């Protein structure tokens, strides 16, 4: 599949998905999504006390207004299912890009929402019912990947095979194109907000 003619948003490699999402950015964000599962221990959180959800991994990217209600333990597992969907999407994108195949879809809140509902509908039931949104997980991954980008190992076998681009660290563009509005406050949220 060849790269369709689309606006490139400053892409210098000619391989950015959708003209804005570089292969190396995909890899960085995918690694961050993967880190969620390395950190989240299912055994430890299997019987989550609803009052303790605020202390769980990546909860600082959830608006504090969600904690004004008693969250069902399934809320946490739904949040983790959204991270898993994002990781699934990133794995597919990296595989395609390594083989010079350009998908006709990219990472957006709508794509993640469709993927999570198609693949993990029961897992996200409480998450969505109690006000959860996929943009919270996207915000967490992008925020943490940006924070870690200076410490990121750029010598890895897969990373060095991916084309280099001026968009490799353009987190502001990725946030905008993925559906995280610039005029809205995003996480991490303080305990007081």
C-alpha positions, 0 to 999 in steps of 0.5 A: 500500500503506498502513502496516499496524497495527504497534507504532511503537516511538516513531515520530512520523512514521507512516512508519517501516518496521516501526514502527522504521526511519525514512525518514531513517535508511534514507537515512543507512544507505544512503549509508554502504553506498554509501560502501563501494563508493566506497572499495573499489577493485576494481582494487586488491583484485582479487588480494588477498593472504589475509594482507592481508585485515585491512588492507582497507576495513571489516575493523575490523568483523570479529572478530579471531578470523577472522584466525587462519586464512588467509582466501581472497581471496574472503572479501573479495569476499563481504564486499563482496557483503553490503554490496552487498545492504544497499545494494540493500535500502536503495535499494528502501526509499527508493524505496518511502518516497518514494512513500508505499509501505510494504513489509511487510519491513524491514532485518534480518540475516535479510532481508540474508542471504536477499537476498545468497544469492538475488542473490550466492550465488557471491560469498559462498561463501568469506565464509560458509565462513570464518565471515563473517556478515551482521551484521558488515556491518550493524554496520559500516554502523550504526557508521560512520553513527552516527559520521558522523551529525553531519557528514551533509549534511541538505540533500540533495534526497532527504533533505529530501523524507523525513519527519522522525521522532524515530527518525531518529537512534535507532541503538540501536533500529535495531541491536537490531531488525536483529538485533545483540544488545545483550549482544554486543561489536561492532566496531570491533575493535582489532588486539589483540582 
